[in-house]
Every structure is written in structure tokens, then in C-alpha cells.
């Protein structure tokens, strides 16, 4: 398989004569999406598939749209690639090889090992949340939350995607609100990601956009999306105490531990929904809800709120919250 550096070099060669410039801080697939837009390729057509295969040494996995019958053969010469690699290596302090590392696709079917967050969304309101035993995480001492109080609290938050996008357009005082979505979402021309929308909502839109229909297609795409999403929000440096402490604070741990091992130990005893945790990073106004018992945790999970095991079991911050069914 061509290295990330080589993939970016190929894309730069193909981009000659267009107004597209390779961004070495973005992944190869995200750059490919920008190239495709500049070239006028339609996602899944013959040209798209031909160049994708040549660059990534794998077939394009999603449904075809407007497939042409005579794809243009990718043209590239060795000297052009070498020159492109040199330009890319000198264009940024960041390693080009690391730019594509965000997309280590994990194959294999999803299975239940943890939780999905919001369940489903209708009319902009969370559905099927557990009753009195669910409580929003807060820094102050836990209090008993009645079903009516929880319902009123949720109703007070307008969680519709449209209202979230409008209410926070142009916001600069909240550092998280200004963050862009992970590079994963930008590799599909014509798809405009909403960084603050719930993950499942964005993923559903993406499946429709790329024409992913089969269960296998959706599972593979979801695993890739979540892998990139987790790395985007949490990083991969497990030795950073401040990251662990931040996660503990988000989950609602009252006494923040002072070591990585203590943080991991505390988090292992917490029952939360992993999609909910991810969505909170996407939009801090979405509170993280904690289950008081394993039974409630399991009951909620089995209603279709599964988090892909292949994604959750990876070494990282999310793994500390993983619970076996």
C-alpha cells in the first residue's frame, strides 16, 4: 500500500491544472475529496473509482451514482511523484506521513459492547432516556432527578440540528464551537458537515449522500467515522494527565484524580453512553447522562444503542469507559 506521503504526492500531481492545492494537514482521503470536487468527479462514478483504486489500492466501497462507462486512466510519472513528495515534505512542519494516519479502517461487523447516546432524535428532543435513575453530570453533589424534572430539562434544550447550527453560527467565545469537524467528514464532495450536530444524525446524512445501503457498508463506514471522530476529539496520547482529567470532569467525577492510573480506575466504575460522550464533545450543551446501575445500562444498550466493539476496544480514552454486556 502506498504511504500517506505517496498518496498525497499522487493527488498533488493529479491536481495540476486545477485550483486545488493539497493540504498536508488533512488526510489523503480528505484531500482526494477536494481533488474530486475540483475535477468534477461524481462520488462513485468511473473516474472517481479508477483514481481511488490507483491511490489507495482498494476499491471504492460505496454505492455508485451517475457511473460513466469510460473512466480516464490515472496518469502519473515517477519524477512527478518524487518532486511532489519533496514539496509536501517542505511545506509544513507537520509530518505528511502522520496526516493520513487518522484513517486506519477497522474491518469487521459491529457488535454490542457499549452504549449509543441519544438513541433516536425526533423533533429535536432526546428519546427513550432512562427515568429517575438518569441524571445529568454536574460538578456539584449529585441530586435526585425526577422524570418530570428530566423531561423539562431536556425540553429546555433545543437539540434540533437546524437550531443548533443557527444559534451558534459565528460564536467565538466558546473554543469548542469554533472547532471544525474531523477530517473524515470532508472527504466527500458535496457533503457539508455540521460539527455540532449529533454523530448519528451526521452519519445518517452521510450514508444517504454516498449511497451506502448494505449493512456491511454502513458498519464499515461507521467504524471509520467513529475512529476518526475519537482521535479528533481525544487524541491518541494516553500519557497526558490533563486529557484524562478533562474526561473525568466531563463525566461528572467530583474529585478529579491526580494520576492517569487513578483516572482510568475511576472511569471504569462509571456507566455512560459512549455516543453521548462523543456528542458532548461535538456540542457541549448536550449533557452527558449517567446510569446508576449496570441493569439500566444494559437495558438501554439492548434497545439498539450499540457502540461498535471494534472501535471502542481500541487503545484510547474511550476504552476506559467500555463495559461488557
C-alpha positions in Angstrom: 0.0 0.0 0.0 1.3 3.5 -0.9 2.3 5.5 2.1 0.3 8.6 3.2 3.1 10.7 1.8 3.0 8.9 -1.5 -0.8 9.2 -1.7 -0.6 13.0 -1.1 2.1 13.2 -3.8 -0.1 11.4 -6.3 -3.0 13.7 -5.5 -0.8 16.8 -6.0 0.3 15.5 -9.4 -3.3 14.9 -10.5 -4.3 18.4 -9.2 -2.0 20.2 -11.6 -4.1 22.4 -13.9 -6.8 22.9 -11.2 -7.3 25.4 -8.4 -7.0 22.7 -5.8 -4.0 22.7 -3.5 -3.0 19.7 -1.3 -3.3 20.4 2.4 -0.7 18.3 4.2 -2.5 18.8 7.5 -5.5 16.9 6.1 -5.7 13.2 5.5 -5.1 11.7 2.0 -8.8 10.8 1.7 -9.9 14.3 2.6 -7.5 15.7 0.0 -8.9 13.2 -2.5 -12.4 14.6 -1.9 -11.1 18.1 -2.6 -9.4 17.0 -5.8 -12.6 15.2 -6.9 -14.6 18.3 -6.4 -12.1 20.3 -8.5 -12.1 17.7 -11.2 -15.9 17.5 -11.3 -15.9 13.8 -10.5 -19.2 12.4 -9.0 -18.9 10.2 -6.0 -18.8 6.6 -7.1 -18.5 7.3 -10.9 -16.0 5.5 -13.1 -13.3 8.2 -12.9 -13.7 8.5 -9.1 -13.3 4.7 -8.7 -10.4 4.5 -11.0 -8.3 7.2 -9.3 -9.4 6.0 -5.8 -8.2 2.4 -6.6 -4.9 3.8 -8.0 -4.3 6.0 -5.0 -5.4 3.9 -2.1 -5.0 0.4 -3.5 -8.6 -0.5 -2.6 -11.9 -0.4 -4.4 -14.2 2.5 -3.5 -16.7 0.8 -1.2 -19.9 2.8 -1.6 -22.8 2.9 -4.0 -22.4 4.3 -7.5 -24.0 7.5 -8.7 -24.0 8.6 -12.3 -21.5 6.0 -13.3 -19.8 6.7 -16.6 -18.5 3.9 -18.8 -15.1 5.2 -19.9 -13.0 6.2 -16.9 -9.9 8.2 -17.5 -6.8 6.2 -16.7 -4.8 7.8 -13.9 -1.6 9.3 -15.3 1.5 9.8 -13.1 5.2 9.6 -13.6 7.9 8.7 -11.1 9.7 12.0 -11.3 6.5 14.0 -10.7 5.7 12.0 -7.6 9.3 12.5 -6.3 9.0 16.2 -6.8 5.6 16.3 -5.1 6.9 14.4 -2.1 9.7 16.9 -1.7 7.4 19.9 -2.0 5.0 18.3 0.6 7.8 17.4 2.9 9.0 21.0 2.9 5.6 22.7 3.0 4.7 22.0 6.6 6.3 21.4 10.0 3.8 18.6 10.4 4.7 15.2 9.1 2.8 14.3 5.9 3.0 10.7 6.9 1.1 11.3 10.0 -1.6 13.3 8.2 -3.2 10.2 6.8 -2.9 8.1 10.0 -6.3 9.2 11.2 -7.9 6.7 8.9 -7.0 3.2 9.9 -10.2 1.5 8.8 -11.2 -1.4 11.1 -13.0 -4.1 9.2 -15.5 -6.5 10.8 -19.1 -6.3 11.9 -20.2 -4.2 14.8 -21.4 -5.7 18.0 -22.8 -4.6 21.3 -20.2 -3.8 23.8 -21.1 -0.3 25.0 -23.7 2.4 24.6 -25.1 4.7 22.0 -26.0 8.1 23.3 -29.2 9.8 22.2 -31.0 6.8 20.9 -33.1 8.5 18.3 -33.9 12.1 17.7 -37.4 13.3 16.8 -38.5 16.9 16.8 -35.1 17.8 18.2 -35.7 16.1 21.6 -33.9 13.1 23.0 -36.0 9.9 23.2 -36.1 6.8 25.4 -33.9 8.2 28.1 -34.0 6.2 31.4 -36.3 7.5 34.1 -35.4 8.8 37.6 -32.1 7.0 37.7 -30.6 9.1 34.9 -29.0 12.3 36.0 -27.1 14.9 34.0 -23.5 15.1 35.2 -22.6 18.2 37.2 -19.7 19.4 39.3 -21.9 19.8 42.4 -23.1 16.9 44.5 -25.5 14.5 42.7 -29.1 15.1 43.3 -32.2 13.0 42.6 -33.8 13.9 39.3 -37.4 13.1 38.8 -38.9 12.1 35.4 -40.7 15.4 35.2 -37.6 17.4 36.0 -35.6 15.5 33.5 -38.2 16.0 30.8 -38.4 19.7 31.5 -34.6 20.0 31.4 -34.5 18.2 28.0 -37.3 20.2 26.6 -35.5 23.4 27.5 -32.6 22.4 25.3 -33.5 22.8 21.6 -31.4 20.0 20.2 -32.6 20.2 16.6 -29.7 20.3 14.2 -31.0 23.5 12.5 -31.4 25.4 15.7 -28.0 24.3 17.0 -26.3 25.5 13.8 -28.2 28.8 13.8 -27.8 29.6 17.5 -24.0 29.1 17.4 -23.2 30.5 14.0 -20.3 32.9 14.4 -19.8 32.1 18.0 -16.2 32.7 19.1 -16.3 32.9 22.9 -16.7 29.1 23.2 -13.4 27.5 22.0 -15.2 24.2 21.2 -17.8 25.9 19.0 -15.1 27.1 16.6 -13.5 23.7 16.0 -14.1 22.1 12.7 -15.3 18.6 12.3 -12.8 15.7 11.9 -11.1 15.4 8.5 -13.2 12.3 7.9 -16.3 14.2 7.0 -14.6 16.5 4.4 -13.5 13.7 2.0 -17.0 13.5 0.4 -17.6 16.3 -2.2 -20.9 18.0 -1.7 -21.3 16.9 1.9 -21.3 19.8 4.3 -20.7 18.5 7.9 -22.2 20.2 10.9 -19.5 19.9 13.7 -22.1 20.4 16.4 -24.8 18.0 15.3 -25.1 14.6 17.0 -22.9 12.0 15.4 -25.7 9.7 14.4 -27.5 12.4 12.6 -24.4 13.3 10.6 -23.7 9.7 9.9 -27.2 9.1 8.6 -26.9 12.1 6.3 -23.5 10.8 5.0 -24.9 7.3 4.3 -27.6 8.9 2.1 -25.0 11.2 0.4 -22.6 8.4 -0.5 -25.3 5.8 -1.3 -24.3 3.4 1.4 -27.2 0.9 1.7 -26.0 -2.5 2.8 -25.4 -3.3 6.5 -21.7 -4.1 5.8 -21.2 -0.8 4.0 -22.8 1.1 6.9 -20.9 -0.8 9.6 -17.5 -0.2 7.9 -18.2 3.4 7.3 -19.4 4.0 10.8 -16.3 2.3 12.3 -14.1 4.5 10.2 -16.1 7.6 11.1 -16.0 6.9 14.8 -12.3 6.1 14.8 -11.6 9.4 13.2 -14.0 11.2 15.5 -12.5 9.8 18.7 -9.0 10.7 17.6 -10.1 14.1 16.5 -11.6 15.0 19.9 -9.4 13.0 22.3 -6.2 12.4 20.5 -4.1 9.3 21.0 -1.5 10.3 23.6 -2.6 8.2 26.6 0.1 9.6 28.9 -1.4 13.1 29.1 -2.9 13.5 32.5 -4.7 16.7 31.6 -6.7 14.8 28.9 -7.7 12.1 31.4 -8.7 14.7 34.0 -10.8 16.6 31.4 -12.6 13.4 30.6 -13.3 12.8 34.3 -14.6 16.3 34.7 -17.0 15.9 31.7 -18.3 12.6 33.0 -19.1 14.2 36.3 -16.4 12.9 38.7 -16.5 15.2 41.7 -13.0 14.6 43.0 -10.6 14.7 40.0 -7.8 12.1 40.3 -4.2 13.2 40.2 -2.7 10.4 38.1 -3.5 8.6 34.8 -4.0 5.3 36.5 -6.4 6.8 39.1 -8.4 8.4 36.3 -8.7 5.1 34.5 -9.8 3.3 37.7 -12.5 5.9 38.5 -13.8 5.8 34.9 -14.1 2.0 34.9 -16.8 2.3 37.5 -19.0 4.8 35.6 -21.9 3.8 33.3 -22.3 6.3 30.5 -23.3 6.2 26.8 -20.3 6.4 24.5 -22.1 8.1 21.7 -23.3 10.6 24.3 -19.7 11.3 25.3 -18.8 11.9 21.7 -21.8 14.1 21.1 -20.9 16.2 24.2 -17.5 16.9 22.6 -19.3 17.9 19.4 -21.7 20.2 21.3 -21.0 20.8 25.0 -24.7 21.8 25.5 -25.6 18.1 25.2 -25.2 16.9 28.7 -23.6 13.5 29.5 -26.1 11.3 31.2 -25.0 8.6 33.7 -26.7 5.4 34.5 -26.8 4.5 38.2 -26.9 0.7 37.7 -25.5 -1.9 35.3 -29.0 -3.2 34.8 -30.2 0.1 33.5 -27.1 0.4 31.4 -27.7 -3.0 29.8 -31.4 -2.4 29.2 -30.7 0.8 27.4 -28.0 -0.7 25.3 -30.1 -3.5 24.1 -32.7 -1.2 22.7 -30.4 -0.5 19.7 -27.9 1.9 21.3 -24.8 -0.1 20.5 -21.3 1.3 20.1 -19.1 -0.7 17.6 -16.9 -3.0 19.6 -14.1 -2.8 17.1 -14.0 0.9 17.6 -14.5 1.1 21.4 -11.9 -1.6 22.2 -9.0 0.3 20.6 -6.4 1.7 23.0 -7.5 5.1 23.9 -9.6 7.4 26.1 -12.9 5.9 25.1 -11.8 2.3 26.0 -11.7 3.3 29.7 -15.5 3.7 29.6 -16.2 0.4 27.8 -18.4 -2.1 29.6 -19.1 -5.7 28.7 -22.7 -6.8 28.3 
